[in-house]
Amino acid sequence: MSSSLIEWKAGITSNILIPKSITNEWLKEQLKDTEQLGQGTNIFPLWGFCYQDLRKHDLSNIDLDLLLKVPFDSSTKWPKLLPKGFNPNTILKNRQLGYQFKEVHQLGITGKGILVAVIDHPTSINHIEIKDKIKKYIILDERFNVSHFHGLAVLSHLCGETLGIAPGVEVLFYGGQPYFGDTKPEKHQCIVSFAIKCLTDIKDKIKNGYPIRIVNMSNSWLFYGPLELQAEAAQLRVELGRLGCTVIDLPKFFEDFRYLDCKPTDDFENIDNYYLPPFFGVDSKKRLNFVTGGKVVASYLTEKDYLYDPVGSASYSIPQLSGLYALALQLNPQLSYELFIEICKENAVSNKKGYRIISWLATINAITMRR
């Protein structure tokens, strides 16, 4: 085990103190921050039982639905007695993607031939899920070359071999997006300046023969910072668009999309199992929805381990949108993003709760007919 992984695990476990007697009430208190968008200072909703040794704890009386809201990973050590229906190994091996995606991949539609640039925090890229998908790892500013789990999770959802919406794409990964625990104006300026630097480099690469079609920015801050920087970023978007490259980030995502959760013990192919995270409102019924909560991602700083993530996020939905557009571009390289969204909306289906989900097989047929 690498020293960095040991340090990472120690940092998590030292900040999450598990009592000898774990009760439903204690878990509810630890998870209450998931009731709002943003998890405050409590890191339990983010890491839960990851890296923990629970062999001396009794979890047999914990409610199953409550336990399914707690993150865990391959290294979690469980007691022999667990609630009926809870099998952590089965959950980690059950790589469910969402409605119709595995069926689409079986048709050979994987995003093959599409080059995607991802701008995110520096991360480990040796995991078996994504290591062969990274065409180039680029650091433009060594001041911000500090490793973080976020980038690996984003790559898992985008191009993971068994976890990704578009496992056939190739990625230029721009590591170095500054990470700050607060949102002071000067830090906004720093983040936007870095994003502009990356977008400028991407524009130059396209002009020099790199066929980059999509830029994924799950942690985009282009709409923050000084107005002159926002204007510069907006102009770069336009210039990239003229070169056939679409920037997909938080504002772009929320124009047309929201995200839903699903229990890992339920069938992701049945869209009636999808439900709304507690921090979203009814406007989710007006948009198309991805399922992100209840999925598995590659575990940070390891090469073969996995992590169960019960609660969805925009950060992890954005790479799914990027991946979906990559699948569409494989079918029709001339398809504009705007027309792609229009086709997705026209062919969406609704579950019994009224949330709209992309019917990808119907969308494929519509894209094929428009070629």
Secondary structure as the mmCIF struct_conf table of DSSP 4:
data_model
#
loop_
_struct_conf.conf_type_id
_struct_conf.id
_struct_conf.beg_label_comp_id
_struct_conf.beg_label_asym_id
_struct_conf.beg_label_seq_id
_struct_conf.end_label_comp_id
_struct_conf.end_label_asym_id
_struct_conf.end_label_seq_id
HELX_RH_AL_P HELX_RH_AL_P1 SER A 3 ASN A 15
BEND BEND1 LYS A 20 SER A 21
HELX_RH_AL_P HELX_RH_AL_P2 ASN A 24 LEU A 31
HELX_RH_3T_P HELX_RH_3T_P1 LYS A 32 GLU A 35
BEND BEND2 GLN A 36 GLY A 38
TURN_TY1_P TURN_TY1_P1 GLY A 40 THR A 41
HELX_RH_AL_P HELX_RH_AL_P3 PHE A 44 TRP A 47
TURN_TY1_P TURN_TY1_P2 GLY A 48 TYR A 51
STRN STRN1 ASP A 53 ASP A 53
TURN_TY1_P TURN_TY1_P3 ARG A 55 LYS A 56
BEND BEND3 HIS A 57 HIS A 57
TURN_TY1_P TURN_TY1_P4 SER A 60 ASN A 61
BEND BEND4 ILE A 62 ILE A 62
HELX_RH_AL_P HELX_RH_AL_P4 LEU A 64 LEU A 67
TURN_TY1_P TURN_TY1_P5 LEU A 68 LYS A 69
BEND BEND5 VAL A 70 VAL A 70
STRN STRN2 PHE A 72 ASP A 73
TURN_TY1_P TURN_TY1_P6 SER A 74 SER A 75
HELX_LH_PP_P HELX_LH_PP_P1 THR A 76 THR A 76
STRN STRN3 LYS A 77 LYS A 77
HELX_LH_PP_P HELX_LH_PP_P2 TRP A 78 PRO A 79
BEND BEND6 LYS A 80 LYS A 80
TURN_TY1_P TURN_TY1_P7 LYS A 84 GLY A 85
HELX_RH_AL_P HELX_RH_AL_P5 PRO A 88 LYS A 93
TURN_TY1_P TURN_TY1_P8 TYR A 99 GLN A 100
HELX_RH_AL_P HELX_RH_AL_P6 PHE A 101 GLN A 106
TURN_TY1_P TURN_TY1_P9 LEU A 107 GLY A 108
BEND BEND7 THR A 110 THR A 110
TURN_TY1_P TURN_TY1_P10 LYS A 112 GLY A 113
STRN STRN4 LEU A 115 ASP A 120
BEND BEND8 HIS A 127 HIS A 127
TURN_TY1_P TURN_TY1_P11 ILE A 128 LYS A 133
STRN STRN5 ILE A 134 ILE A 139
BEND BEND9 LEU A 140 LEU A 140
HELX_RH_3T_P HELX_RH_3T_P2 GLU A 142 PHE A 144
BEND BEND10 PHE A 149 PHE A 149
HELX_RH_AL_P HELX_RH_AL_P7 HIS A 150 CYS A 159
TURN_TY1_P TURN_TY1_P12 GLU A 161 LEU A 163
BEND BEND11 ILE A 165 ILE A 165
TURN_TY1_P TURN_TY1_P13 PRO A 167 GLY A 168
STRN STRN6 GLU A 170 GLY A 175
BEND BEND12 GLY A 181 ASP A 182
HELX_RH_AL_P HELX_RH_AL_P8 PRO A 185 LYS A 207
TURN_TY1_P TURN_TY1_P14 ASN A 208 GLY A 209
STRN STRN7 ILE A 212 MET A 217
TURN_TY1_P TURN_TY1_P15 SER A 218 ASN A 219
TURN_TY1_P TURN_TY1_P16 LEU A 222 PHE A 223
BEND BEND13 TYR A 224 GLY A 225
HELX_RH_AL_P HELX_RH_AL_P9 LEU A 227 ARG A 242
TURN_TY1_P TURN_TY1_P17 LEU A 243 GLY A 244
STRN STRN8 THR A 246 ASP A 249
HELX_RH_AL_P HELX_RH_AL_P10 LEU A 250 ASP A 256
STRN STRN9 PHE A 257 ASP A 261
TURN_TY1_P TURN_TY1_P18 PRO A 264 THR A 265
BEND BEND14 ASP A 266 ASP A 266
TURN_TY1_P TURN_TY1_P19 PHE A 268 GLU A 269
HELX_RH_3T_P HELX_RH_3T_P3 ILE A 271 ASN A 273
STRN STRN10 TYR A 275 TYR A 275
TURN_TY1_P TURN_TY1_P20 PRO A 278 PHE A 279
HELX_RH_3T_P HELX_RH_3T_P4 VAL A 282 LYS A 286
BEND BEND15 ARG A 287 ARG A 287
STRN STRN11 LEU A 288 GLY A 293
TURN_TY1_P TURN_TY1_P21 GLY A 294 GLY A 294
STRN STRN12 LYS A 295 ALA A 298
HELX_LH_PP_P HELX_LH_PP_P3 SER A 299 SER A 299
TURN_TY1_P TURN_TY1_P22 TYR A 300 LEU A 301
BEND BEND16 GLU A 303 LYS A 304
STRN STRN13 TYR A 306 ASP A 309
BEND BEND17 VAL A 311 VAL A 311
HELX_RH_AL_P HELX_RH_AL_P11 ALA A 314 LEU A 331
TURN_TY1_P TURN_TY1_P23 PRO A 333 GLN A 334
HELX_RH_AL_P HELX_RH_AL_P12 TYR A 337 GLU A 346
TURN_TY1_P TURN_TY1_P24 ASN A 347 ASN A 347
STRN STRN14 VAL A 349 SER A 350
TURN_TY1_P TURN_TY1_P25 LYS A 352 LYS A 353
BEND BEND18 GLY A 354 GLY A 354
STRN STRN15 ARG A 356 ILE A 357
HELX_RH_AL_P HELX_RH_AL_P13 TRP A 360 MET A 369
TURN_TY1_P TURN_TY1_P26 ARG A 370 ARG A 370
#
